Amino acid sequence: MISFTNDYSECAHPLILKNLAEHCYEQNEGYSEDRHCKNASDLIRSYLGNIDVEIHFLNGGTQANLTILSAMLRPFDAVIGTERAHINTHETGAIEGCGHKVLAMPGEDGKLTPEDIEEAVAQNTTVHMVHPAAVYISDTTEIGSVYTKAELTRIREVCNEHGLLLFLDGARLGSALTSAANDLTLRDLAWLTDVFTIGGTKNGALAGEAVVISNSLLQRDFRYYMKHKGAMNAKGFVLGMQFETLFRDRLYFQLAEHANQMAELIKDACVAAGFPFLTRPVSNQIFPVVDNDTIARLQKDFTFEIWEPADDSHQIIRFVTSWATREEQVQELVKAIRKK
């Protein structure tokens, strides 16, 4: 079986493993206070124009989201996101389990709109309701769409108007930044958000998410929140070594670009087969609408996710490509899609 189920099925890029192996017996400071985390942070800062940000390395996406939002929100505060937002659907209620309501809005093409934010604020105006204090967005979104600079700038403006903090979840940021539909840079994200993450788990790392904090008020006590939420890794240097490798010689972007190119081949085959899409395919996640008979045939040789029903005879499915997806694997899928 060839898997197109997710982008974290494979272990890690060989250069990451090589860097880890070369330092097996090296002794380092604990809790991310080592030279590798510092070097990785400096490499990331070089893409941000070396502005005054604080960078931390955490193990995983849900842990990062919970830690960041805990630092952003007071006990009675809420966070605004889309109905499809990862914090609303696929994190087992982690945010709400820690006391912060997610105000889920409809969104458009998987993206939160300024109108969504305005509506959420307008619906929660008294002391008897939760207090909207932060906005959560993902890039790529949960359905593979990407934000433009104009869209993110407008969201920032609305956040400023209402005193809201802005957090961008970049679990698949590599795919977003290398998408043909993208016009954002890492430097733009540092200026337009209070916090954003750079996902390593879904782009070639063994595990790890880099948290980039631009807001000086959030920087101040963030390591306390990390420790409180179990997010402070004693062997933080293991994460630092991985991001050190990813951001040396632009490897992070090369891996994401490869994943997008592989998804583009699958997208072209779906178009040729006449399959419509849930959303325009622009990243490493594509969501074709496929008839049940074809799905059953494809499932004999490939794994992928059944996303949601489209009608009685069609399902929306999800194909995901990764840094490690080989073109010969894609061509096998392409041939199967074209087969009648």
Salt bridges, closest charged atoms under 4 A:
ASP7 OD2 - ARG172 NE 2.70
GLU22 OE2 - LYS18 NZ 2.64
GLU26 OE1 - HIS23 NE2 3.95
GLU26 OE1 - ARG35 NH2 2.58
GLU26 OE2 - HIS36 NE2 2.58
GLU33 OE2 - ARG223 NH2 3.40
ASP42 OD2 - LYS38 NZ 3.01
ASP42 OD1 - ARG45 NH1 3.30
GLU54 OE2 - HIS56 NE2 2.66
ASP77 OD2 - ARG74 NE 3.09
ASP77 OD1 - HIS131 ND1 2.92
GLU91 OE2 - HIS86 ND1 2.71
GLU118 OE1 - HIS162 NE2 2.77
GLU151 OE1 - LYS111 NZ 3.04
GLU157 OE1 - ARG154 NH1 3.33
GLU161 OE2 - ARG154 NH1 3.47
ASP188 OD1 - LYS149 NZ 3.34
ASP194 OD2 - ARG156 NH1 3.09
ASP221 OD2 - ARG220 NE 3.79
GLU244 OE1 - HIS36 ND1 2.92
GLU264 OE2 - LYS267 NZ 3.11
ASP268 OD1 - LYS267 NZ 3.17
GLU305 OE1 - ARG318 NH2 3.19
GLU308 OE1 - ARG84 NH1 3.47
ASP311 OD1 - HIS314 ND1 3.07
GLU328 OE2 - ARG326 NE 3.18
GLU332 OE2 - LYS335 NZ 3.35
